């Protein structure tokens, strides 16, 4: 099970809603700071305190962080997704890369897998892998 926790700078709810659309059948739960009065400054009330996207095989968690806690978007985290169905992998890869950048477009490798690497429109890098059917 993949269970990353991602930090955003004010667009966490939008990002998690986007991920929900990428993974068919995913459910989402969002809690804003305003859901818990008195926990943060008024300017932070509409930001995401904690959110989760639930799929059959993983949970993606995220937050806009606490006041004064800025997320640094970088390339130090890659979400690695393993699939057993090439069509499902291709569907998710296409959705994740929409509006982002495909660094390694989905393709068959010499070592017997279909691989794709992209950075989504929120700056999160995703690697998808699926073994090829045995001949």
C-alpha positions as CSV (number, residue, x, y, z in Angstrom):
1,X,0.0,0.0,0.0
2,X,1.2,3.4,-0.9
3,X,0.5,6.1,1.7
4,X,2.3,9.3,1.0
5,X,1.7,12.5,2.9
6,X,2.1,15.6,0.7
7,X,2.4,19.2,1.8
8,X,1.0,22.0,-0.3
9,X,0.9,25.8,-0.1
10,X,-2.8,26.7,-0.1
11,X,-3.9,24.4,-3.0
12,X,-4.0,21.1,-1.1
13,X,-7.8,20.6,-1.4
14,X,-7.5,21.2,-5.2
15,X,-4.6,18.8,-5.5
16,X,-6.4,16.0,-3.6
17,X,-9.6,16.5,-5.6
18,X,-7.4,16.2,-8.8
19,X,-5.9,12.9,-7.5
20,X,-9.4,11.6,-6.8
21,X,-10.3,12.1,-10.5
22,X,-7.1,10.3,-11.5
23,X,-7.9,7.1,-9.6
24,X,-11.2,5.7,-10.7
25,X,-13.5,5.0,-7.7
26,X,-11.4,6.9,-5.2
27,X,-13.2,8.5,-2.2
28,X,-12.1,11.7,-0.6
29,X,-12.2,13.3,2.9
30,X,-11.2,16.9,3.4
31,X,-10.9,18.8,6.7
32,X,-10.2,22.5,6.7
33,X,-8.8,24.5,9.6
34,X,-12.2,26.2,9.8
35,X,-13.7,22.8,10.7
36,X,-11.9,23.2,14.0
37,X,-12.5,26.8,15.2
38,X,-9.7,28.4,17.2
39,X,-7.0,26.1,16.0
40,X,-5.3,28.7,13.7
41,X,-5.3,32.3,12.6
42,X,-8.3,33.6,10.6
43,X,-6.2,33.9,7.5
44,X,-5.5,30.1,7.6
45,X,-9.1,29.0,8.1
46,X,-9.8,28.1,4.4
47,X,-6.6,26.0,4.1
48,X,-6.6,22.2,4.2
49,X,-5.7,20.9,7.6
50,X,-5.8,17.2,6.5
51,X,-7.2,15.3,3.6
52,X,-7.2,11.8,2.3
53,X,-7.9,10.1,-1.0
54,X,-8.7,6.5,-0.6
55,X,-8.3,4.0,-3.5
56,X,-8.5,0.2,-3.5
57,X,-4.8,-0.1,-2.9
58,X,-3.5,3.1,-1.4
59,X,-4.2,6.3,0.6
60,X,-2.8,9.7,-0.4
61,X,-2.8,12.1,2.5
62,X,-2.1,15.8,2.3
63,X,-2.2,19.2,4.1
64,X,-1.5,22.9,3.5
65,X,0.5,22.7,6.7
66,X,0.5,24.8,9.8
67,X,0.8,28.6,9.7
68,X,4.5,29.5,9.1
69,X,5.2,26.0,7.7
70,X,5.8,26.4,4.0
71,X,6.0,23.4,1.7
72,X,9.1,23.4,-0.6
73,X,8.3,21.9,-4.0
74,X,11.2,19.9,-5.2
75,X,12.2,16.7,-6.8
76,X,13.1,14.8,-3.7
77,X,9.9,12.7,-3.6
78,X,8.7,10.3,-6.3
79,X,5.5,8.4,-5.8
80,X,6.1,4.9,-7.3
81,X,3.0,3.1,-8.4
82,X,3.0,-0.6,-9.4
83,X,0.3,-2.0,-11.6
84,X,-0.6,-5.4,-12.9
85,X,-2.9,-4.1,-15.7
86,X,-1.3,-2.2,-18.6
87,X,-4.5,-0.3,-19.5
88,X,-5.1,0.9,-15.9
89,X,-1.5,2.0,-15.7
90,X,-1.9,4.0,-19.0
91,X,-5.1,5.6,-17.9
92,X,-3.7,6.8,-14.5
93,X,-0.4,8.0,-16.2
94,X,-2.4,10.0,-18.8
95,X,-4.5,11.6,-16.1
96,X,-1.5,12.4,-13.8
97,X,0.5,13.9,-16.6
98,X,-2.3,16.1,-17.9
99,X,-1.3,19.7,-17.3
100,X,2.1,18.6,-16.0
101,X,5.2,17.2,-17.7
102,X,6.0,13.6,-18.9
103,X,9.7,13.2,-18.3
104,X,9.7,9.6,-19.5
105,X,6.6,9.0,-21.6
106,X,4.9,5.6,-21.0
107,X,6.9,3.0,-22.9
108,X,8.1,-0.6,-22.8
109,X,11.6,-1.0,-21.3
110,X,14.4,-3.4,-22.1
111,X,13.9,-5.0,-18.7
112,X,10.4,-6.1,-19.3
113,X,8.1,-3.5,-17.8
114,X,6.0,-0.6,-19.1
115,X,7.3,2.5,-17.4
116,X,6.3,6.2,-17.2
117,X,7.6,9.1,-15.2
118,X,5.7,12.4,-15.0
119,X,5.4,15.5,-12.7
120,X,1.8,16.5,-12.2
121,X,0.5,20.1,-12.3
122,X,1.1,20.4,-8.5
123,X,4.8,19.5,-8.7
124,X,4.6,15.9,-7.5
125,X,6.6,13.4,-9.5
126,X,5.0,10.0,-10.2
127,X,6.6,6.8,-11.6
128,X,4.3,4.1,-12.9
129,X,5.5,0.5,-13.6
130,X,3.7,-2.5,-14.9
131,X,5.3,-5.9,-15.9
132,X,4.7,-7.0,-19.4
133,X,2.6,-10.2,-19.9
134,X,4.7,-13.3,-20.3
135,X,4.9,-14.5,-23.9
